Amino acid sequence: MYRFQISASTQIGESIGIVGSTPELGLWDIKKCVRLRTNAARYPLWWTETKIAIQPSLESDDVSQQATPYLHQKIEYKYIRLDSNGGARWEALGSNRWVPINPDESNTIVVDDGAFGYLQPYPFGYVEEPTVKMPLNEESERLKIAVIGSSVAFGHKAWLFKGWVSLLGEALQQKYGHQLVNISEAGTNVSRTIARFISDVTPEQPDVVIITLSLGNEGLAQCAPHQRRAIQRRFESGLQLLVKMTREIGAYPILGGVYPNNNYESEHYLLLKETHNRMLNWGLPVLDWLAAVDNGQGRWKAGISFDPAHPNTIGHRLMYEAINLHLFQIDKNELAREEQRFRQRNEVPIYLDNGGFHVFAHIEEKRLRITNLSQYSYTIAPYWQELQTALQSKAGLIPGIYIAKSVKEGTPPFFAVQEDGAIATTINIPPDADLEYRATFNLFSPNNSQVLFYDGDLGILQSDERNLWVINESENEYNIQPMWQEVCNALKAMPSGVYEDPLAPNAPFRTMMIGNNGLESRVKAPPKSAMLFQYKCKLTDISRVAILPLGDRCAVRMMLYKMEYDGPAFPFDLTRTTNIGDVADAIKNGFDDMWNPAFLHYSQDAGRIYHSKWSGLSFAHEVEETDDPLNNMSPVHERMRVRYTARSERFWYALRHCDKVLFVRTGISDRAGVIDLVDKLQKQCQGKPFQLLILSPQSDDEFLNLPNVLHYNVEFNPDLMYDDLGHWMYCTEVMRQILKSLDVSSKNLFWCPPNPPKE
């Protein structure tokens, strides 16, 4: 008995029929086809409403019988699309669909044919109400093998779910008398498998557990490119945890290898092979499938897949045939010895000296313990050859960062391990220390933290609502800032507030400000480092200062850039404004007309654009090489409109959302002009505290007793800075000290987003 179903999108008035090689399916006569039905809840799925009993046909296919010897006689058929006028269209030209004749009339087979028009080389069907099978009689020498995986392990898209696990179970029972139980679950991933391990695997009391999951179910094919490394790392860490959980219930772990997906591209394939190679180096048996089913590009070989994610019956058989059955030629006594060895390997002594300095490793958990019972400090450095050799030969350290279990002042918070297993950084171990370090690899496990961002080198992981880790495994410093959109968005997962590195709270760029829209400050991650950021207070508990340059040239922008206090540009950052009155008037008018084409005039001699309304205002960075400003200024005008509209919006956003404002003006200014500017700034600030910092080579007396005004008798000439990097750095240090005297630093700087939210 059969029931057929297929997914088909149809127009109003259309329906789907099936016609085939047997009388029950109309003997290829469209007028005698069997019509399928659908409904609103299940559309676009169509199915035959009644069960169809089909008698054997004389048609056969030698190729299919050779590939799948348990499939004997078959029926052939196709679907047709029927319109309201009685017309019909075949779903596709070429070969027909087919299913084997079911010799057991007591069961109904549901034939799932996938999508209309996509003809499968091998069918998929399953028993609607499977017959209950009695469990095998258990004997003391037999092994019980549990398989925990996803839909491929469950047997999806193989005929009658007779996938690689089913074939393996039959072979192991026949060859060794082992019993195999399949507790796989369709659609599962590492997180779900970890969550159900205790309830589903532990009660089976298995001797062996085959852990077989896929990167596809983690979302590798569908995720954004910047999320792929995080998914890979989470998958690998999850497998490691499942291995550990298997060991803890006294079972022996075997890993199912990675396998293809037809949605994978070149980068997916690179990650697939990386994970494959790492799994082969974990010291465990791996069911290696890539050579058997991969086409060399991360996709299934031709003719062996039912859909992008699943092999068909032949693909499952190839996966089974790639398994070395000798892996299971073990008895319970051997497994008991393996379990005993595992339990005795809690801590392996790596290095001991007579002074009380000891190093131990827990290889399975990727953990290192260092004790110093002496009254002296020890320095672990790359040149300590005796220790490094012992670590390489006995500790089993994996490349990456190892972090201290408890982070406190005076504790070396982390160290880095090279590819060869040696410690790559210098760390000082204080007297009376008992320190435990774990590989950050463990942090990526789904039950240990949430991976917010990972690109293969930089990882940002949330431990809980008040703590997150920033891990840099590369040789270079990472500059994490609000304009990095993927990171900014990822940090929306953290509660809004101020986070600090407890080991270096006053270090520059070690304060992380997180708002409703994600990251709002700049953070620096040194090479080969790990930093813990702990929640300190609400954003409203600190007073954040916005630095808004007001001309006269780009010197302030240049110095903020060298200090790394710069963000996206503001209106006066890249202009020349020789007249302070123009600045005051532009701010008063909300920058209207600043980029108005009616007031912009290009001077070929000067190579600048001058403003006729504000005669002291000009632009030198707006005309590009491909422009023809003498004959057509429209591209320049449009570019300026886009740029300066955005810069103006940032100016007002920063002014409205910061707690204090520091306006900075360079160049010679007159007292009356400053008084006028302060008056207009005061109106725009609407009671918000602000200061106008004037940096110019003139006497302080010019601005004596002016409220909200600070003056420093210094000169910052951008031309000289451009010509002489040393002078540029000198000016930057002077500027840094001025800001420090005003209590402005990376700890309280307001960072304006490049695209402020519309208000």
Summary of the structure (lengths in Angstrom):
residues: 759
radius of gyration: 35.2
end to end distance: 64.5
largest distance: 110.1
contacts: 2405
relative contact order: 0.06
helix: 31%
strand: 26%
